[in-house]
């Protein structure tokens, strides 16, 4: 049962990450809102923050520097 839960959690995380990145790339606010609400519901807002740093902030800083 533990392996199944881990697999489901991993799949959910990957899909959320992909949807979050897609929302950031396209600027689709409805998608971003749904994804961020989902992160909040499963108490993973820290993961969303880290992904934002990796995708958006890091890219911006690389361009600036």
Residue frames as a rotation matrix with the C-alpha (Angstrom) as fourth column:
UNK 1
0.564 0.825 0.000 0.00
0.825 -0.564 0.000 0.00
0.000 0.000 -1.000 0.00
UNK 2
0.384 -0.505 -0.773 2.86
0.210 -0.768 0.605 2.38
-0.899 -0.395 -0.189 0.80
UNK 3
-0.678 -0.665 0.313 4.36
0.413 0.007 0.911 1.86
-0.608 0.747 0.270 -2.66
UNK 4
-0.140 0.726 0.673 1.02
0.970 -0.036 0.241 2.66
0.199 0.687 -0.699 -4.29
UNK 5
0.766 0.403 -0.502 0.63
0.549 -0.815 0.184 5.86
-0.335 -0.416 -0.845 -2.31
UNK 6
-0.058 -0.883 -0.466 4.18
0.136 -0.469 0.873 6.88
-0.989 -0.012 0.147 -3.22
UNK 7
-0.691 -0.167 0.703 3.49
0.682 0.170 0.711 6.21
-0.239 0.971 -0.004 -6.91
UNK 8
0.321 0.890 0.323 0.27
0.923 -0.371 0.103 8.22
0.212 0.265 -0.941 -6.83
UNK 9
0.651 -0.149 -0.745 1.99
0.333 -0.826 0.455 11.07
-0.683 -0.544 -0.488 -5.01
UNK 10
-0.442 -0.897 -0.017 4.82
0.288 -0.160 0.944 11.08
-0.849 0.412 0.329 -7.54
UNK 11
-0.462 0.356 0.813 2.41
0.882 0.085 0.464 11.11
0.096 0.931 -0.353 -10.47
UNK 12
0.649 0.744 -0.157 0.37
0.760 -0.640 0.112 13.93
-0.017 -0.192 -0.981 -8.93
UNK 13
0.324 -0.620 -0.715 3.52
0.232 -0.681 0.695 15.95
-0.917 -0.391 -0.077 -8.28
UNK 14
-0.682 -0.621 0.387 4.76
0.486 0.011 0.874 15.55
-0.547 0.784 0.294 -11.85
UNK 15
-0.138 0.724 0.676 1.40
0.941 -0.117 0.317 16.55
0.308 0.680 -0.665 -13.32
UNK 16
0.753 0.381 -0.537 1.14
0.577 -0.774 0.260 19.56
-0.316 -0.506 -0.803 -11.02
UNK 17
-0.104 -0.887 -0.449 4.66
0.250 -0.460 0.852 20.66
-0.963 -0.024 0.270 -11.94
UNK 18
-0.715 -0.140 0.685 3.88
0.685 0.060 0.726 20.38
-0.143 0.988 0.053 -15.64
UNK 19
0.279 0.905 0.321 0.60
0.906 -0.359 0.225 22.27
0.319 0.228 -0.920 -15.28
UNK 20
0.608 -0.125 -0.784 2.27
0.445 -0.764 0.467 24.98
-0.657 -0.633 -0.409 -13.18
UNK 21
-0.493 -0.863 -0.111 5.03
0.310 -0.294 0.904 25.46
-0.813 0.412 0.412 -15.73
UNK 22
-0.494 0.407 0.768 2.48
0.848 0.033 0.528 25.56
0.190 0.913 -0.361 -18.54
UNK 23
0.608 0.767 -0.204 0.47
0.794 -0.579 0.186 28.18
0.025 -0.275 -0.961 -16.67
UNK 24
0.270 -0.606 -0.748 3.57
0.258 -0.703 0.663 30.29
-0.927 -0.372 -0.034 -16.11
UNK 25
-0.697 -0.604 0.386 4.64
0.484 0.000 0.875 29.95
-0.528 0.797 0.292 -19.73
UNK 26
-0.455 0.605 0.653 1.25
0.776 -0.089 0.624 30.84
0.436 0.791 -0.429 -21.20
UNK 27
-0.972 0.098 0.215 0.06
-0.186 -0.877 -0.443 33.24
0.145 -0.470 0.871 -18.51
UNK 28
-0.224 0.935 -0.275 -3.21
0.016 0.286 0.958 31.32
0.975 0.210 -0.079 -18.20
UNK 29
-0.615 -0.056 0.787 -4.49
-0.688 -0.450 -0.570 32.62
0.386 -0.891 0.238 -14.87
UNK 30
0.491 0.861 0.132 -7.31
-0.840 0.428 0.333 30.09
0.230 -0.275 0.934 -14.58
UNK 31
0.582 -0.369 -0.725 -4.84
0.130 0.922 -0.365 27.19
0.803 0.118 0.584 -14.83
UNK 32
-0.522 -0.831 0.192 -2.43
-0.016 -0.215 -0.977 28.82
0.853 -0.513 0.098 -12.38
UNK 33
-0.240 0.531 0.813 -5.24
-0.924 -0.381 -0.024 29.39
0.297 -0.757 0.582 -9.92
UNK 34
0.785 0.574 -0.233 -6.37
-0.507 0.811 0.291 25.76
0.356 -0.110 0.928 -10.07
UNK 35
0.273 -0.772 -0.574 -2.83
0.299 0.635 -0.712 24.44
0.914 0.023 0.405 -9.73
UNK 36
-0.646 -0.561 0.518 -1.99
-0.260 -0.476 -0.840 26.70
0.717 -0.678 0.162 -6.80
UNK 37
0.172 0.779 0.603 -5.24
-0.960 -0.003 0.278 25.77
0.219 -0.627 0.747 -5.06
UNK 38
0.808 0.089 -0.583 -4.34
-0.099 0.995 0.015 22.12
0.581 0.046 0.812 -5.48
UNK 39
-0.252 -0.954 -0.164 -0.88
0.226 0.106 -0.968 22.71
0.941 -0.281 0.189 -4.01
UNK 40
-0.529 0.100 0.843 -2.54
-0.723 -0.574 -0.385 24.45
0.445 -0.813 0.376 -1.05
UNK 41
0.552 0.832 0.063 -5.07
-0.764 0.474 0.437 21.65
0.334 -0.290 0.897 -0.53
UNK 42
0.778 -0.299 -0.553 -2.36
0.293 0.951 -0.102 18.99
0.556 -0.082 0.827 -0.35
UNK 43
0.917 -0.383 -0.115 -0.17
-0.074 -0.445 0.893 21.27
-0.393 -0.810 -0.436 1.80
UNK 44
0.220 -0.853 0.473 2.63
0.886 0.377 0.269 21.49
-0.408 0.360 0.839 -0.77
UNK 45
0.984 0.177 0.009 2.86
0.167 -0.906 -0.389 25.25
-0.061 0.385 -0.921 -1.30
UNK 46
0.369 -0.924 -0.101 6.57
-0.368 -0.245 0.897 25.07
-0.853 -0.294 -0.431 -0.52
UNK 47
-0.180 -0.389 0.904 7.00
0.626 0.663 0.410 22.82
-0.758 0.640 0.124 -3.58
UNK 48
0.641 0.476 0.602 5.24
0.767 -0.423 -0.483 25.40
0.024 0.771 -0.636 -5.77
UNK 49
0.894 -0.358 -0.269 7.52
-0.257 -0.902 0.346 28.13
-0.367 -0.240 -0.899 -4.41
UNK 50
-0.004 -0.955 0.297 10.64
-0.099 0.296 0.950 26.08
-0.995 -0.026 -0.096 -5.12
UNK 51
0.005 0.077 0.997 9.45
0.895 0.445 -0.039 25.28
-0.446 0.892 -0.067 -8.64
UNK 52
0.927 0.344 0.147 8.76
0.374 -0.849 -0.373 28.96
-0.003 0.401 -0.916 -9.29
UNK 53
0.558 -0.799 -0.225 12.28
-0.420 -0.506 0.753 29.78
-0.715 -0.326 -0.618 -8.15
UNK 54
-0.224 -0.680 0.698 13.77
0.267 0.646 0.715 27.13
-0.937 0.347 0.037 -10.39
UNK 55
0.079 0.349 0.934 11.73
0.968 0.196 -0.155 27.96
-0.237 0.917 -0.322 -13.47
UNK 56
0.761 0.408 0.503 11.19
0.553 -0.814 -0.176 31.71
0.338 0.413 -0.846 -13.38
UNK 57
0.907 -0.404 -0.114 13.61
-0.233 -0.710 0.664 33.35
-0.350 -0.576 -0.739 -10.96
UNK 58
0.159 -0.907 0.390 16.64
0.293 0.420 0.859 31.29
-0.943 -0.023 0.333 -12.02
UNK 59
0.141 -0.042 0.989 16.00
0.988 0.067 -0.138 31.95
-0.060 0.997 0.051 -15.72
UNK 60
0.908 0.251 0.336 15.56
0.279 -0.959 -0.038 35.67
0.313 0.128 -0.941 -15.08
UNK 61
0.735 -0.673 -0.084 18.72
-0.234 -0.368 0.900 35.88
-0.636 -0.642 -0.428 -12.98
UNK 62
0.035 -0.723 0.689 20.71
0.662 0.534 0.526 34.02
-0.749 0.438 0.497 -15.64
UNK 63
0.392 0.185 0.901 19.56
0.871 -0.389 -0.299 36.53
0.295 0.902 -0.314 -18.25
UNK 64
0.990 0.029 0.137 20.36
-0.020 -0.941 0.338 39.52
0.139 -0.337 -0.931 -16.05
UNK 65
0.485 -0.868 0.110 23.78
-0.288 -0.040 0.957 38.31
-0.826 -0.496 -0.269 -15.02
